[in-house]
Amino acid sequence: MDDDIGKIVASLPGKNCGQCGFKTCAELAACAVSHPAALERCIYLERALPAVPPEPALIAEEISWIDALGREYDFILEPFPEDPGPREIIIPLNPVNVEKLGVKKGDILYGRPSITGCPVTHVGVVVQEPDYFNGIIVWCVVGLLDARERGRDIGHYNIIAYEGLVRHTRAELQIGRRYYFLPRRCVLMSRHSGLVNALAKRPHGMRVRVEGIWIS
């Protein structure tokens, strides 16, 4: 395993720029051992990568652009191919609990978004080692059943950002603008709003980071 990671690290630019969503090239390489598609997230390797088939795609003609309450939205945010679900960057209302609970990569956690207006408890698997200094957790939202056997309650939390791919949009995406969007796997099928603050082209879509999340 270490040899495999070392080979991938050697092929990466070594910039540790964080634009792929990982803190270092080594962390990206560790993910890529099990999920090769993760390398698509390195903007410096994009041209050298072979085409990777995307996950089952939405059919543009079948998209209504209307959420469950009849409201229009601008784009659909889909999970990264290597992720088990939508990627959220969150912080518990008491950030100290992240270190106090010994949260680590691979843990199953559950809690309730406190400011966005979402009435649904979210369950997520932690996909990066937590930032204990700031109390930040990066997790991917998974099904509620995953919390039954080994899930731990982190209480209420705030969503800092969503990250994912945009393959279908009705608006030109620009950094600094607020949009309505629909997370593809949202249980409520309810539009969210957020401020786009990062964009990067990928072979199968646009990598987008959205902050200031509200359900509206």
SULGI-V475229 format. One record per residue. N is the residue number from 1. RES is the residue in one letter. SS is DSSP state (helix for helix, strand for strand, loop for the rest). PHI is phi in whole degrees, -180 to 180 (NA if undefined). NEAR is the number of other ideal C-beta (glycine too) atoms within 10 Angstrom. Layout:
N|RES|SS|PHI|NEAR ; N|RES|SS|PHI|NEAR
//
This chain:
1|M|loop|NA|8 ; 2|D|helix|-63|8 ; 3|D|helix|-65|8 ; 4|D|helix|-63|13 ; 5|I|helix|-63|17 ; 6|G|helix|-61|11 ; 7|K|helix|-65|11 ; 8|I|helix|-69|20 ; 9|V|helix|-57|17 ; 10|A|helix|-64|10 ; 11|S|helix|-89|14 ; 12|L|loop|-90|19 ; 13|P|loop|-72|11 ; 14|G|loop|73|12 ; 15|K|loop|-82|13 ; 16|N|loop|49|15 ; 17|C|loop|-80|14 ; 18|G|loop|82|12 ; 19|Q|loop|-70|15 ; 20|C|loop|-83|25 ; 21|G|loop|103|22 ; 22|F|loop|-107|22 ; 23|K|loop|-69|15 ; 24|T|loop|-136|16 ; 25|C|helix|-63|22 ; 26|A|helix|-65|15 ; 27|E|helix|-67|20 ; 28|L|helix|-63|23 ; 29|A|helix|-62|22 ; 30|A|helix|-62|20 ; 31|C|helix|-69|22 ; 32|A|helix|-68|24 ; 33|V|helix|-59|15 ; 34|S|helix|-93|10 ; 35|H|loop|-132|14 ; 36|P|helix|-54|15 ; 37|A|helix|-63|18 ; 38|A|helix|-61|23 ; 39|L|helix|-65|21 ; 40|E|helix|-62|24 ; 41|R|helix|-80|23 ; 42|C|loop|-85|23 ; 43|I|loop|-68|16 ; 44|Y|loop|-83|14 ; 45|L|loop|-105|15 ; 46|E|helix|-54|14 ; 47|R|helix|-72|7 ; 48|A|helix|-85|9 ; 49|L|loop|-79|14 ; 50|P|loop|-71|6 ; 51|A|loop|-65|8 ; 52|V|loop|-112|14 ; 53|P|loop|-59|9 ; 54|P|loop|-73|16 ; 55|E|loop|-67|15 ; 56|P|loop|-44|6 ; 57|A|loop|-87|12 ; 58|L|loop|-73|12 ; 59|I|loop|-94|8 ; 60|A|helix|-54|8 ; 61|E|helix|-67|5 ; 62|E|helix|-96|6 ; 63|I|loop|-81|13 ; 64|S|loop|-84|8 ; 65|W|loop|62|16 ; 66|I|strand|-130|13 ; 67|D|loop|-84|19 ; 68|A|loop|-64|12 ; 69|L|loop|-101|9 ; 70|G|loop|80|7 ; 71|R|loop|-103|13 ; 72|E|strand|-81|11 ; 73|Y|loop|-139|22 ; 74|D|loop|-98|21 ; 75|F|strand|-153|21 ; 76|I|strand|-109|20 ; 77|L|strand|-99|27 ; 78|E|strand|-107|24 ; 79|P|loop|-67|19 ; 80|F|loop|-65|24 ; 81|P|loop|-56|19 ; 82|E|loop|-88|19 ; 83|D|loop|-94|24 ; 84|P|loop|-78|17 ; 85|G|loop|-177|22 ; 86|P|loop|-58|22 ; 87|R|strand|-93|22 ; 88|E|strand|-120|23 ; 89|I|strand|-107|19 ; 90|I|strand|-130|22 ; 91|I|strand|-144|17 ; 92|P|strand|-60|22 ; 93|L|loop|-60|14 ; 94|N|loop|-114|13 ; 95|P|loop|-59|19 ; 96|V|helix|-61|10 ; 97|N|helix|-65|15 ; 98|V|helix|-61|25 ; 99|E|helix|-78|13 ; 100|K|helix|-61|12 ; 101|L|loop|-84|15 ; 102|G|loop|66|10 ; 103|V|loop|-61|21 ; 104|K|loop|-142|11 ; 105|K|loop|-57|15 ; 106|G|loop|98|9 ; 107|D|loop|-68|18 ; 108|I|strand|-101|17 ; 109|L|strand|-127|24 ; 110|Y|strand|-144|20 ; 111|G|strand|-173|22 ; 112|R|strand|-123|15 ; 113|P|strand|-59|19 ; 114|S|loop|-98|14 ; 115|I|loop|-113|13 ; 116|T|loop|-66|17 ; 117|G|loop|97|12 ; 118|C|loop|-77|19 ; 119|P|loop|-88|11 ; 120|V|loop|-100|14 ; 121|T|strand|-69|13 ; 122|H|strand|-100|23 ; 123|V|strand|-118|21 ; 124|G|strand|-141|27 ; 125|V|strand|-102|18 ; 126|V|strand|-71|18 ; 127|V|loop|-109|21 ; 128|Q|loop|-139|18 ; 129|E|loop|-62|14 ; 130|P|loop|-63|21 ; 131|D|strand|-91|16 ; 132|Y|loop|-67|14 ; 133|F|loop|-64|9 ; 134|N|loop|-100|11 ; 135|G|loop|76|20 ; 136|I|strand|-94|17 ; 137|I|strand|-121|27 ; 138|V|strand|-109|22 ; 139|W|strand|-135|30 ; 140|C|strand|-112|19 ; 141|V|strand|-71|25 ; 142|V|strand|-126|20 ; 143|G|loop|-69|12 ; 144|L|helix|-62|14 ; 145|L|helix|-63|9 ; 146|D|helix|-66|18 ; 147|A|helix|-85|19 ; 148|R|helix|-68|11 ; 149|E|helix|-88|7 ; 150|R|helix|-141|9 ; 151|G|loop|-75|19 ; 152|R|strand|-125|13 ; 153|D|strand|-84|12 ; 154|I|strand|-107|24 ; 155|G|strand|72|12 ; 156|H|strand|-79|12 ; 157|Y|strand|-148|26 ; 158|N|strand|-106|15 ; 159|I|strand|-90|22 ; 160|I|strand|-81|17 ; 161|A|strand|-162|20 ; 162|Y|strand|-110|20 ; 163|E|strand|-131|22 ; 164|G|strand|-179|25 ; 165|L|strand|-105|23 ; 166|V|strand|-116|21 ; 167|R|strand|-108|19 ; 168|H|strand|-129|19 ; 169|T|strand|-149|18 ; 170|R|loop|-103|13 ; 171|A|loop|-131|12 ; 172|E|loop|-73|7 ; 173|L|loop|-81|16 ; 174|Q|loop|-134|9 ; 175|I|loop|-66|11 ; 176|G|loop|97|7 ; 177|R|loop|-105|12 ; 178|R|strand|-96|14 ; 179|Y|strand|-132|22 ; 180|Y|strand|-92|19 ; 181|F|strand|-144|27 ; 182|L|strand|-120|23 ; 183|P|strand|-63|23 ; 184|R|loop|-58|18 ; 185|R|loop|-104|15 ; 186|C|loop|-63|20 ; 187|V|loop|-61|15 ; 188|L|loop|-82|14 ; 189|M|loop|52|13 ; 190|S|loop|-112|19 ; 191|R|loop|-68|23 ; 192|H|strand|-115|24 ; 193|S|strand|-128|17 ; 194|G|strand|-165|22 ; 195|L|strand|-97|15 ; 196|V|strand|-75|22 ; 197|N|strand|-126|14 ; 198|A|strand|-157|14 ; 199|L|strand|-137|13 ; 200|A|strand|-151|15 ; 201|K|strand|-71|9 ; 202|R|strand|-129|20 ; 203|P|loop|-57|12 ; 204|H|loop|-120|16 ; 205|G|strand|154|20 ; 206|M|strand|-107|16 ; 207|R|strand|-76|20 ; 208|V|strand|-130|26 ; 209|R|strand|-116|21 ; 210|V|strand|-122|25 ; 211|E|strand|-119|16 ; 212|G|strand|64|14 ; 213|I|strand|-78|23 ; 214|W|strand|-138|15 ; 215|I|strand|-97|17 ; 216|S|loop|-151|12
//
